[in-house]
Amino acid sequence: MKKIHFIFLLIIGGLVGCQGNNIAHTGFKEIRDSGITIQLMKLTDSIPDISVIKYGVRIFPDKALLTNMTAMDEENLLYRMDSTFYLQSNSKKYYPSLTEPIANGQKNNFEYLLIFKKSQEMKLKDMFLAFNDKYISHKTHHLQLNSN
């Protein structure tokens, strides 16, 4: 009987432990431009931090673009992306305080966590997220932000 209780507690503990950090995905956007699909998700914690804005970004290059990429391009997509993303309103640019590549275990796509510090002058409904692609298509892509 004690063995059954122990196994039950072990299963419940495992289920509770797999809940993660309770980050919700809201405000999903997607564009397809110049052979690249870019997905943007606004992230919110279970306990919101009003001093920052968090986004998850996924980049899916077409097969034709992938074949033209070098090993150095792939390395750059992992370690040199800190100045490629920014929020923009009119001529004002806001660069993320953190650009973190996410090892998602999937091949031929790239995922990032972006954290921006909020400022008084930010008006997200008038802003867009820009991705200045230096390594795949060599173009700047824009995703309009319509929500807070």
N, C-alpha and C positions, 0 to 999 in steps of 0.2 A: 504494500500500500504506500509506503514511504517512497518507493521507487517511482510509482505513478505520479505522486505529487511533485517529485523532483523533476520529472520529465515535463509535466504540465507547466511548472514554473519556468523551466528552461525555454520552452516554446513561447510562452507569453513574453519573457524577457527578450527573446530574439525578435519577436514582432514589434515590440515597443522600440527596440534599438534600431530597427530599420526605418524609422520614420524620418530620419535625416534632420535637416535644420529648418524645416517648415518654411521654405521659400516658395511663394506662390508666383506663377507666371501670369501676367496680365498684359493687355495692350499688344497683342501679337501683330506684327507687320511683316510683309514679305514683298520684295521686289525682284525682278529678273531684268538684268541689264548687262549688255556686252558679254554674254556667255557666263555670267555669274548669278547665282541665286543667293540673296542675302535675307536672312530672317532676323528679326529684332523682337525681343521679349522684354518688357519692363518687369523687373523683379521686385517683389515686396516681401519683407520678413514678417514673421508672425508678430514681432514687436517692432513696429516701424521706426526707422531712424530718419527724422525729418531733415537732417543736415546733409544727406546724400541722396543721389539718384542712382539706381543700379539697373543695368541692362545686361542681358545675355544676347550675344550675336553669334550666328552661325553663317558660315560662308561655304557655298557649294559651287566650285568651278565646274564647268562643262568638261567632258573628256578631252576635247580638242585643246583646251587651255592647260589641262593637266599634263598632256604629253609634251608641251613646250616648257614646262617648269623644270628647273635644274634642282639638284640637291641643295644648293645654296639658297634658292628661292624658298624651298620647304623649311630650311633652317631659319631663314628670315621671318617666315610666317609664325614661327614659334617664339623667337627671341627678340625681334626688332619691330614690334607692332605698336609701341607706346605713343608714337606721334601720328599714327595713321587714322585714328578715330577722333572725332570732335563733335560737339554740339555747336550749332551756329544759328544766330538770330541776326538778321541784317548783316553787318560786317563784323560783329563780335563773335569770336571763337572761344569755346570752353573745352579745354583738353581734360581727359580723365585723370584723376589722381591715382588710379590703378587700372592697368590693362593686364589682365591675367589670362594666359592661354589655358584652356581646359583640355585635359587629356581625356577625350570621350571614348577612346578605343575604336573609333570608326576611321576607315581609310578614305582618303580623297575629300575630306571636308575639314574645316577649321572652326573652332569654337572659342569664344572669349567672354570673360566677365569684365564689364566696364563699370567703374564707380566714379561718379562726378560729384564734387562738392557743390551744394546748392549755394546760390548767391541771390541777393535781393533783386538784381537786375534780370534774372532769368525769367522768361515767360515761355513755358514749354509749348503752349498752344501755337506760338509763332515760330517755333524752332524746328530744325531738322537735324538728324544725325548724319554726318558725312563720314564716308569711308574712303580715304585717299589711298587707293590700291597701288602700291609701289611694286608689287611682285607678281601679280597674276595678269590683270587686264591693263594695268597702267593708266587707269581712269579714276575719277572721283565719282562715287555713287552717293545718292541722297535718299534718306528715308524721312518722310514728314512725320513729326510728332504732333498728334492732335489731342493728347490727354495730359493731365497733370502728372 
